[in-house]
């Protein structure tokens, strides 16, 4: 992650937790943010804050502000975005 991330307010607010979770995610594994964060997902906040966090994370991945991850698709059961660690 880099200073460019500061434009994503919720990601910046939880940068330490996000950095830790992303660093420990297995290479090639596909999952949604709730799966990545596990029990720590509730620290993100309300359901609205979690939705906004997900929107910001997807945009950050697409704009390469979050490196080494790519958008994988939408999981039909539950309709949420999934990501894959690439490096």
C-alpha positions in Angstrom: 0.0 0.0 0.0 1.1 3.5 -0.5 0.2 7.1 0.2 -2.2 7.1 -2.7 -4.4 5.1 -0.4 -5.2 8.2 1.6 -7.8 9.2 -1.0 -9.8 6.1 0.3 -10.9 7.3 3.7 -12.2 4.0 5.1 -9.2 2.1 3.8 -6.9 4.7 5.3 -8.8 4.5 8.6 -8.2 0.8 8.9 -4.9 0.7 7.0 -2.9 -1.2 9.7 -5.6 -4.0 9.9 -6.0 -4.1 6.1 -2.2 -4.3 5.6 -1.9 -7.1 8.0 -4.8 -9.1 6.5 -3.6 -8.7 3.0 0.0 -9.6 3.8 -1.1 -12.9 5.3 -3.6 -13.9 2.6 -2.4 -17.0 0.7 -1.2 -16.5 -2.9 -3.8 -17.4 -5.4 -6.6 -17.9 -3.0 -9.9 -16.2 -3.9 -12.2 -14.7 -1.2 -14.3 -11.8 -0.2 -13.4 -9.2 2.3 -15.5 -10.7 5.0 -13.6 -14.0 4.6 -10.2 -12.2 4.5 -10.9 -10.3 7.7 -12.5 -13.2 9.6 -13.5 -12.2 13.1 -12.0 -8.7 12.6 -14.6 -7.8 9.9 -16.8 -6.3 12.6 -14.1 -3.7 13.4 -14.9 -2.0 10.1 -18.1 -0.7 11.5 -21.8 -0.7 10.5 -23.2 -2.6 7.5 -23.1 0.7 5.6 -19.5 1.3 6.5 -18.6 -2.2 5.5 -20.4 -1.7 2.1 -18.4 1.6 1.6 -15.2 -0.1 2.6 -15.9 -2.8 0.0 -16.6 -0.2 -2.6 -13.4 1.7 -1.8 -11.4 -1.5 -1.8 -12.7 -2.6 -5.2 -11.8 0.9 -6.6 -8.4 0.8 -5.0 -7.7 -2.7 -6.5 -8.9 -1.5 -9.9 -6.7 1.6 -9.7 -3.7 -0.5 -8.4 -3.5 1.5 -5.2 -3.7 -1.9 -3.5 -1.0 -3.9 -5.2 -0.7 -7.7 -5.6 -4.5 -8.2 -5.7 -7.0 -8.5 -8.5 -10.7 -8.5 -8.7 -11.8 -12.1 -9.2 -15.6 -11.7 -9.7 -18.9 -11.7 -7.9 -19.8 -14.6 -5.8 -23.4 -15.4 -6.7 -24.4 -16.7 -3.2 -24.5 -13.5 -1.2 -23.6 -11.3 -4.1 -20.3 -10.0 -3.0 -17.0 -9.2 -4.7 -14.1 -11.6 -4.5 -10.4 -11.0 -4.9 -7.3 -13.0 -5.6 -3.8 -12.4 -4.3 -1.4 -12.4 -7.3 2.0 -11.8 -5.7 
